[in-house]
Amino acid sequence: MADIEGTDAPRAELPRQFTFFSTAALGFSITNSWLAYSGTLSTPLMMGGSPTAFFGLIVASIASFIITAGFAELASAFPSSGGPYHFAFMVSWPKHRALVTYVVGWLSVISWCSGTASGAIICAQMISSLVTIHYPGFTETAWRIYLIYLLLVLVSTAIVCFLPRVIPQLEDFLFICSFLAFVASFITVLVMRDHKQSAHTVFLAFENHTGWSDGTAFMIGTGTCMYSYVAIDSVTHIADEVPDPGRNVPRAMMTTILTGIVTAIPWATVILFCTTDISVVASSPIPIYTAYLQATSSQPVATFFTSWIIFLYGAAFLSCLLTTGRLTYSFARADGLPFSPFLARITNEAPLNATVGASLFIALYGLIYIASTTAFNSLISLAIIILNVCYVIPQGIVLLRGRDSALPRRSFAIGKRLGAFCNAISVLWVTVILVFFCFPLRIPTTLRDMNYVSAVISGFVVLIAVGWWGGKRKTFSGPVCILLSPGLSEGSRFTDRLSQCWSTGR
C-alpha cells in the first residue's frame, strides 16, 4: 500500500494524556444530562407542563441514543479530532468531499462556539438571579450578566491554556462532583418532600397556554429536552490525545449517553413529583432554585444545591472551551479557517492559539446579550440543532453510498441492518425537529418573543458561502493525508491504515 502525504501534513503534537475514564469523564462533564435538563427546565414546562417535561425527555433520550450509536460507529471507523467534518470527508463522494467537509467543519465550529456560549450565559444568569434572590437591592441588568459571562471565559481560558496537564485529572474530579451532586440532590428532594404530586398530574395533566396545538407544543418542548444530550461528539475532538481512539472514543461516547439517560430521567421524575406549582417553576428566573425550594421548603438547602449546580455549569463551560479549542485547532490544520497557520500552532503541548481565538470569538459573541437577550438565548436552540445536523450529515451520506462501500473495519460496529436503521432514524428525526426549532415559543408573537434561530442560521449559511466562493473552493481540499491501496477504487472502501493516518499525523 502506498502512502501519499502532502508536505504540510499535520503531525500528532498533542500528548496522549487522556485515559478511557478521563475521556468518558470529559464527555459526561460536558453533556451532564441531568444538569443540562435542570438549566432548561422552564421551556418544556411552558410547552405542556409536566407531561411534556417528562415524555419529551423520554423521546429526546431515545432519539439521542440512536443518533449517538450511529455517530459512535463513525468515530470508531475514522478516529480523528476533526469529528463530524472528518467523518464527512471520509464517507463522501470524491467529487464533493471538499465542499461537504468545509460546510460541516464550519457548522461544527459555529455550533460548538454557540453551545459553549449558551452554557456560560446560563451559568451567568443563574449566578445573577441567585444574588438577586438573597439581595433584593441588587439590580439585575444585561451588562452585569455579561461581565459575569466574561469572567467565566477569562478564567476558563487561563486554565485550559496554562494548565493543560492538569485537565485529565480535573475532569475525573468534576465527574465525581457531578455524580455526587446528582445523588445528594436526588436523595434530599425525596426525603424532604412528604407530599408528592399525583401520577395523573405528572403524566397526564397537559397544560398548554402557548397558542400552539398540543402536538406542536410537545415537539417544541421535546426539542429543548435534547439539550440534555447535546455535545455527544465532545470526546471525538480529543482523539489525538486518547490511546487506541478507534476503540476508546466510541466506548466513551456510549458511556456518556447511557450515563446521561440513567441520571436525567430519574432526576426529571423526582423533580416533577416533588414540586408543588409547576407554573411558578416555569416562570421563575432560576427554575431549578424554585424547584428545590418547593421540594425542600428550605431556602438554605435550595441555595446550597443551586450553588453546586452553578459550580458544575462553570466546570462544564471549561470542558466545552477545551473541546472548542481542539476542534478549532483540528479544522485549522485542514486550512478551513481564516489564519489557519496561526491557529494550527502548538504551544506548550496545547493548541493555545486556537483556544484563545475561540475564547475571543465567544467573548465578542456575548455582546449580543447586551443588545438582545432574546436573540442571544436562541443560542440554546442553535447549538442543539446545528450540532445534530453535523452528526447526521455523515450518516446520511453513508446511507446513500451504502455502508459496505463507505465504512471500513472498525472496533465498534452495530451491524448492517441495525446500523442502517440508526442512520435513517437519525436523519429523519433531525430533519423533523429542525422545523420545530424555528418556531417561536408562543403565538401570536412579538419582536421580544420572536425565535431568531432561523435568522441566525441563515446568517451563518451566508458567511460559509462567502468563505467558500470567496477563495476556499480553490484552496481547501480537506484533510491532507491520502492513502491509496492497490485493488481498492479511490473513494470506495477505506482501510484501517487510512483511518489512522489523519488521527496520528503519520
C-alpha positions as MATLAB code, in Angstrom:
seq = 'MADIEGTDAPRAELPRQFTFFSTAALGFSITNSWLAYSGTLSTPLMMGGSPTAFFGLIVASIASFIITAGFAELASAFPSSGGPYHFAFMVSWPKHRALVTYVVGWLSVISWCSGTASGAIICAQMISSLVTIHYPGFTETAWRIYLIYLLLVLVSTAIVCFLPRVIPQLEDFLFICSFLAFVASFITVLVMRDHKQSAHTVFLAFENHTGWSDGTAFMIGTGTCMYSYVAIDSVTHIADEVPDPGRNVPRAMMTTILTGIVTAIPWATVILFCTTDISVVASSPIPIYTAYLQATSSQPVATFFTSWIIFLYGAAFLSCLLTTGRLTYSFARADGLPFSPFLARITNEAPLNATVGASLFIALYGLIYIASTTAFNSLISLAIIILNVCYVIPQGIVLLRGRDSALPRRSFAIGKRLGAFCNAISVLWVTVILVFFCFPLRIPTTLRDMNYVSAVISGFVVLIAVGWWGGKRKTFSGPVCILLSPGLSEGSRFTDRLSQCWSTGR';
ca = [
       0.000    0.000    0.000;
       1.365    3.381   -0.979;
       1.217    6.392    1.266;
       0.766    9.707   -0.445;
       1.053   12.531    2.021;
       1.249   16.244    1.489;
       4.319   18.032    2.705;
       2.158   20.069    5.048;
       0.539   17.043    6.656;
      -0.248   17.643   10.326;
       1.759   15.880   12.977;
       0.465   14.386   16.201;
       1.787   17.070   18.543;
      -0.553   16.600   21.491;
       0.376   14.097   24.234;
      -1.913   11.087   24.693;
      -2.771   12.065   28.243;
      -6.439   11.020   28.469;
      -7.272    7.570   29.828;
     -10.600    5.926   28.983;
     -12.036    7.093   32.320;
     -10.893   10.700   31.877;
     -12.210   10.634   28.292;
     -15.616    9.424   29.471;
     -15.436   11.933   32.342;
     -14.854   14.756   29.853;
     -17.843   13.615   27.809;
     -20.089   13.459   30.857;
     -18.752   16.746   32.254;
     -19.782   18.488   29.038;
     -23.055   16.684   28.345;
     -24.038   16.350   32.043;
     -27.587   15.433   31.103;
     -29.303   15.879   34.475;
     -27.583   19.246   34.862;
     -28.492   20.429   31.355;
     -32.088   19.390   31.986;
     -32.104   21.458   35.181;
     -30.882   24.528   33.321;
     -33.545   24.398   30.593;
     -36.447   23.034   32.647;
     -38.673   26.068   32.153;
     -39.183   25.642   28.388;
     -40.681   22.111   28.352;
     -42.824   23.108   31.345;
     -44.139   26.069   29.361;
     -44.882   23.813   26.387;
     -47.335   21.494   28.142;
     -46.425   21.219   31.806;
     -45.146   18.054   33.469;
     -46.176   15.636   30.672;
     -44.023   17.474   28.132;
     -41.160   17.807   30.598;
     -41.243   14.035   31.246;
     -42.297   12.392   27.999;
     -40.401   14.966   25.948;
     -37.249   13.891   27.786;
     -38.063   10.222   27.098;
     -38.418   10.890   23.363;
     -35.273   13.049   23.342;
     -33.364   10.287   25.165;
     -34.357    7.622   22.634;
     -33.593    9.873   19.666;
     -30.250   10.972   21.096;
     -29.238    7.373   21.858;
     -29.928    6.334   18.255;
     -28.023    9.330   16.875;
     -25.115    8.618   19.209;
     -24.932    4.943   18.193;
     -24.661    5.830   14.502;
     -22.172    8.589   15.216;
     -20.040    6.419   17.512;
     -19.670    3.888   14.694;
     -18.199    6.628   12.508;
     -15.873    7.635   15.361;
     -14.641    4.045   15.514;
     -14.159    3.833   11.754;
     -12.332    7.153   11.422;
     -10.854    8.188   14.805;
      -9.901   11.835   14.440;
     -10.012   15.036   16.437;
     -11.862   16.558   13.489;
     -15.028   14.712   14.440;
     -18.034   15.296   12.141;
     -16.180   17.193    9.416;
     -13.537   14.478    9.137;
     -16.181   11.741    9.056;
     -17.988   13.640    6.295;
     -14.757   13.801    4.285;
     -14.070   10.101    4.652;
     -17.526    8.890    3.593;
     -18.309   11.461    0.874;
     -18.006   11.015   -2.860;
     -14.585   12.245   -4.064;
     -16.151   14.951   -6.214;
     -17.995   16.550   -3.312;
     -15.635   15.879   -0.424;
     -14.096   19.319   -0.163;
     -17.404   21.208   -0.148;
     -19.139   18.838    2.282;
     -16.132   18.870    4.609;
     -15.916   22.662    4.533;
     -19.613   23.115    5.336;
     -19.677   20.527    8.132;
     -16.410   21.863    9.552;
     -17.723   25.394    9.755;
     -21.062   24.252   11.192;
     -19.193   22.242   13.843;
     -17.045   25.192   14.889;
     -20.034   27.572   14.932;
     -22.210   25.159   16.894;
     -19.506   24.491   19.471;
     -18.861   28.208   19.930;
     -22.578   28.930   20.300;
     -23.121   25.926   22.575;
     -20.192   26.938   24.776;
     -21.548   30.479   24.923;
     -25.033   29.217   25.824;
     -23.629   27.243   28.769;
     -21.745   30.293   30.010;
     -24.763   32.569   29.758;
     -26.982   30.079   31.617;
     -24.365   29.961   34.372;
     -24.093   33.768   34.480;
     -27.881   34.168   34.571;
     -28.172   31.692   37.445;
     -25.464   33.493   39.423;
     -27.140   36.873   38.894;
     -30.621   35.548   39.749;
     -29.397   33.829   42.909;
     -27.725   37.054   44.077;
     -30.953   38.967   43.371;
     -32.960   36.491   45.468;
     -30.740   36.991   48.512;
     -30.032   40.689   47.943;
     -33.218   42.284   46.559;
     -31.439   45.634   46.239;
     -29.175   44.184   43.550;
     -30.399   45.236   40.119;
     -30.113   42.514   37.517;
     -29.054   44.002   34.174;
     -27.829   42.539   30.905;
     -24.418   44.191   31.138;
     -23.806   42.812   34.637;
     -24.686   39.322   33.457;
     -22.299   39.824   30.540;
     -19.485   40.770   32.937;
     -20.032   37.502   34.837;
     -20.054   35.709   31.482;
     -16.791   37.408   30.510;
     -15.157   36.430   33.805;
     -16.076   32.781   33.164;
     -14.496   32.993   29.722;
     -11.264   34.522   31.023;
     -10.795   32.121   33.951;
     -11.576   29.029   31.859;
      -9.265   30.154   29.062;
      -6.410   30.631   31.520;
      -6.880   27.136   32.971;
      -7.102   25.429   29.570;
      -4.096   27.285   28.159;
      -1.706   27.280   31.107;
      -2.614   24.073   32.939;
      -3.146   21.544   30.125;
      -1.571   18.646   32.038;
      -3.992   19.113   34.943;
      -7.125   18.829   32.821;
      -7.468   14.994   32.682;
      -7.295   14.797   36.489;
      -9.624   17.787   36.737;
     -12.182   16.039   34.522;
     -12.058   12.973   36.781;
     -12.707   15.217   39.783;
     -15.574   17.074   38.072;
     -17.208   13.801   37.061;
     -17.212   12.715   40.706;
     -18.565   16.126   41.785;
     -21.418   15.906   39.280;
     -22.337   12.359   40.252;
     -22.269   13.229   43.961;
     -24.439   16.293   43.316;
     -26.947   14.123   41.473;
     -27.100   11.522   44.252;
     -27.287   14.132   47.026;
     -29.992   16.134   45.225;
     -31.984   13.012   44.404;
     -31.997   11.741   47.983;
     -32.536   15.133   49.611;
     -35.519   16.046   47.453;
     -37.156   12.661   48.002;
     -36.626   12.691   51.762;
     -37.604   16.318   52.457;
     -40.804   16.325   50.404;
     -43.557   14.413   52.194;
     -46.470   15.177   49.879;
     -45.826   14.255   46.251;
     -47.723   15.219   43.119;
     -50.135   12.607   41.821;
     -49.199   10.425   38.860;
     -52.103   11.981   36.941;
     -50.639   15.473   37.417;
     -47.151   14.453   36.339;
     -48.014   12.203   33.418;
     -51.418   13.341   32.135;
     -52.204   16.925   33.205;
     -51.181   18.581   29.933;
     -51.309   22.395   30.215;
     -50.713   24.299   27.003;
     -51.125   28.079   27.043;
     -48.764   28.864   24.161;
     -51.261   29.273   21.338;
     -49.827   26.277   19.511;
     -51.641   22.988   19.145;
     -50.804   20.404   21.792;
     -48.762   18.341   19.327;
     -46.714   21.314   18.175;
     -46.102   22.488   21.737;
     -44.950   18.986   22.695;
     -42.490   18.813   19.794;
     -41.022   22.234   20.644;
     -40.614   21.156   24.272;
     -39.074   17.846   23.202;
     -36.571   19.695   21.058;
     -35.427   21.692   24.074;
     -35.100   18.450   26.079;
     -32.458   17.382   23.558;
     -30.193   19.968   25.204;
     -29.754   17.295   27.876;
     -27.702   15.273   25.380;
     -26.047   17.991   23.344;
     -22.316   17.772   22.524;
     -22.052   13.985   22.365;
     -19.216   14.488   19.868;
     -17.035   16.173   22.506;
     -14.730   13.204   23.062;
     -14.033   12.827   19.333;
     -12.185   16.149   19.421;
      -9.542   14.812   21.801;
      -8.936   11.646   19.736;
      -5.327   12.778   19.203;
      -4.860   12.605   22.984;
      -6.508    9.224   23.621;
      -4.716    5.866   23.265;
      -6.435    3.495   20.804;
      -9.063    6.112   19.857;
     -10.875    3.769   17.455;
     -11.894    1.699   20.459;
     -11.905    4.126   23.394;
     -13.642    7.127   21.811;
     -16.859    5.298   20.762;
     -16.909    3.486   24.115;
     -16.677    6.847   25.885;
     -19.480    8.254   23.723;
     -21.844    5.381   24.506;
     -20.879    5.566   28.191;
     -21.720    9.277   28.172;
     -25.167    8.870   26.610;
     -26.084    5.902   28.826;
     -24.927    7.697   31.976;
     -26.903   10.730   30.865;
     -30.090    8.711   30.400;
     -29.881    6.901   33.744;
     -29.377   10.214   35.572;
     -31.612   12.635   33.638;
     -34.800   10.537   33.566;
     -34.833    9.652   37.310;
     -33.942   13.262   38.142;
     -36.764   14.595   35.984;
     -39.193   12.175   37.632;
     -38.201   13.244   41.145;
     -38.336   16.960   40.371;
     -41.753   16.735   38.723;
     -43.247   14.681   41.567;
     -41.782   16.845   44.338;
     -42.625   20.359   43.112;
     -45.882   21.962   44.216;
     -46.597   24.523   41.495;
     -45.205   23.828   38.029;
     -46.365   27.175   36.635;
     -44.294   29.057   39.219;
     -41.229   26.953   38.347;
     -41.744   27.590   34.628;
     -41.936   31.375   35.094;
     -39.071   31.615   37.602;
     -35.874   33.442   36.593;
     -33.980   30.466   38.054;
     -36.300   27.451   37.710;
     -34.095   24.860   39.391;
     -33.794   27.014   42.527;
     -37.572   27.339   42.670;
     -37.946   23.592   42.164;
     -35.503   22.908   45.006;
     -37.304   25.434   47.209;
     -40.714   23.867   46.602;
     -39.367   20.355   47.106;
     -37.406   21.032   50.306;
     -39.238   24.061   51.784;
     -35.805   25.308   52.842;
     -34.089   28.337   51.342;
     -30.599   27.372   52.650;
     -30.905   23.883   51.133;
     -32.195   25.274   47.836;
     -29.355   27.821   47.774;
     -26.738   25.176   48.555;
     -27.782   22.804   45.783;
     -28.294   25.622   43.278;
     -24.792   26.890   44.046;
     -23.469   23.371   43.459;
     -25.224   23.291   40.090;
     -23.770   26.694   39.191;
     -20.289   25.387   40.005;
     -20.878   22.369   37.748;
     -22.127   24.619   34.943;
     -18.932   26.643   35.205;
     -16.904   23.420   35.100;
     -18.869   22.239   32.058;
     -18.067   25.542   30.357;
     -14.357   24.930   30.939;
     -14.669   21.473   29.349;
     -16.639   22.935   26.430;
     -13.978   25.567   25.873;
     -11.302   22.871   25.862;
     -13.205   20.937   23.202;
     -13.948   24.043   21.134;
     -10.238   24.905   21.087;
      -9.336   21.365   19.988;
     -11.930   21.444   17.207;
     -10.747   24.864   16.030;
      -7.166   23.607   16.015;
      -8.131   20.490   14.066;
     -10.081   22.408   11.403;
      -7.266   24.938   11.140;
      -4.859   22.061   10.385;
      -7.026   21.349    7.344;
      -6.822   25.055    6.366;
     -10.562   25.507    6.799;
     -10.421   28.717    8.852;
      -9.064   32.232    8.370;
      -5.498   32.495    9.728;
      -5.265   28.693    9.743;
      -1.431   28.522   10.011;
      -1.555   30.695   13.130;
      -4.454   28.780   14.715;
      -2.826   25.407   13.990;
       0.283   26.125   16.072;
       1.001   24.150   19.233;
       2.466   25.913   22.274;
       3.480   24.024   25.421;
       1.728   20.856   24.189;
      -1.593   22.684   23.813;
      -3.390   24.440   20.919;
      -3.056   27.779   22.687;
      -3.697   29.981   19.643;
      -6.843   28.101   18.649;
      -8.179   28.141   22.211;
      -7.554   31.872   22.625;
      -9.108   32.529   19.205;
     -12.231   30.574   20.134;
     -12.394   32.356   23.507;
     -12.155   35.744   21.828;
     -14.994   34.856   19.466;
     -17.147   33.642   22.374;
     -16.387   36.793   24.397;
     -17.335   39.086   21.500;
     -20.358   36.981   20.643;
     -21.623   37.514   24.174;
     -22.045   41.220   23.450;
     -25.236   40.263   21.593;
     -26.755   39.536   25.005;
     -26.494   43.203   25.968;
     -28.319   44.236   22.797;
     -30.966   41.480   22.850;
     -31.314   38.779   25.475;
     -33.917   37.021   23.335;
     -31.606   36.780   20.344;
     -28.746   35.505   22.460;
     -30.944   32.947   24.235;
     -31.690   31.470   20.820;
     -28.152   30.075   21.072;
     -29.506   27.116   23.032;
     -31.717   26.048   20.145;
     -28.975   26.914   17.677;
     -26.425   24.717   19.443;
     -28.823   21.768   19.651;
     -29.928   21.780   16.048;
     -26.658   22.585   14.279;
     -24.704   20.026   16.280;
     -27.274   17.361   15.467;
     -27.194   18.348   11.798;
     -23.429   17.766   11.882;
     -23.995   14.351   13.467;
     -26.405   13.169   10.775;
     -24.828   14.538    7.586;
     -22.140   11.803    7.554;
     -24.770    9.221    8.495;
     -26.978   10.351    5.613;
     -24.077   10.043    3.188;
     -23.362    6.531    4.466;
     -26.985    5.605    3.764;
     -26.828    6.976    0.228;
     -23.476    5.414   -0.641;
     -24.066    2.122    1.126;
     -22.499    1.060    4.401;
     -20.242   -1.573    2.837;
     -18.743    0.981    0.457;
     -18.347    3.838    2.925;
     -17.213    2.167    6.151;
     -14.006    0.190    6.839;
     -13.441   -2.452    9.511;
     -13.924   -0.968   12.962;
     -13.963   -1.884   16.639;
     -17.492   -0.557   17.216;
     -19.811   -1.969   14.547;
     -23.576   -2.050   15.119;
     -24.387   -4.288   12.171;
     -25.672   -3.721    8.672;
     -29.414   -3.662    9.382;
     -29.285   -2.023   12.798;
     -26.730    0.468   11.512;
     -28.908    1.422    8.559;
     -31.892    1.775   10.922;
     -29.940    4.095   13.251;
     -28.655    6.194   10.344;
     -32.102    6.526    8.770;
     -33.926    7.379   12.021;
     -31.208    9.913   12.908;
     -31.563   11.749    9.612;
     -35.371   11.666    9.745;
     -35.580   12.887   13.347;
     -33.163   15.786   12.908;
     -34.945   16.852    9.707;
     -38.294   16.963   11.509;
     -37.045   18.615   14.690;
     -35.200   21.277   12.656;
     -38.568   22.690   11.606;
     -39.893   22.933   15.166;
     -36.716   24.611   16.406;
     -37.532   27.590   14.207;
     -40.955   28.160   15.801;
     -41.420   30.853   18.482;
     -42.457   29.628   21.918;
     -45.785   31.458   21.785;
     -48.216   32.728   19.196;
     -49.142   35.382   18.429;
     -45.580   36.526   18.895;
     -43.852   39.874   19.266;
     -40.363   41.109   18.484;
     -39.438   40.357   22.097;
     -40.669   36.743   21.912;
     -39.531   36.046   18.360;
     -37.388   32.973   17.687;
     -34.291   34.191   15.851;
     -32.805   30.750   15.187;
     -33.753   30.706   11.507;
     -32.306   34.186   11.005;
     -29.048   33.286   12.770;
     -28.709   30.048   10.798;
     -29.320   31.943    7.553;
     -26.629   34.422    8.509;
     -24.113   31.674    9.151;
     -25.018   29.971    5.857;
     -24.280   33.228    4.057;
     -20.974   33.514    5.946;
     -19.965   29.977    4.933;
     -20.969   30.600    1.322;
     -18.926   33.805    1.194;
     -15.900   31.981    2.591;
     -16.244   29.143    0.081;
     -16.847   31.193   -3.044;
     -14.516   33.905   -1.821;
     -11.491   31.676   -2.221;
     -11.634   28.491   -0.166;
     -13.149   26.482   -3.027;
      -9.808   26.896   -4.817;
      -7.549   26.121   -1.858;
      -9.466   23.888    0.544;
      -9.300   20.158   -0.093;
      -9.985   18.731    3.358;
      -7.565   16.525    5.313;
      -4.222   16.460    3.525;
      -3.333   12.828    4.208;
      -4.412   10.440    1.449;
      -3.661    6.756    1.180;
      -4.164    4.685   -1.918;
      -4.328    0.928   -1.737;
      -3.963   -1.307   -4.796;
      -7.189   -3.085   -5.674;
      -9.434   -0.533   -3.994;
     -11.094    2.155   -6.067;
     -10.466    5.670   -4.774;
     -13.428    6.845   -2.746;
     -14.909    3.407   -2.155;
     -13.622    1.352    0.754;
     -11.008    2.641    3.194;
      -8.540    0.559    5.149;
      -7.845    0.812    8.852;
      -4.498    2.355    7.944;
      -6.287    5.215    6.244;
      -8.483    5.967    9.237;
      -5.426    6.031   11.492;
      -3.379    8.287    9.235;
      -5.183   11.539    9.913;
      -5.572   10.998   13.649;
      -1.922   10.128   14.199;
      -0.492   12.561   11.665;
       1.753    9.942   10.120;
];
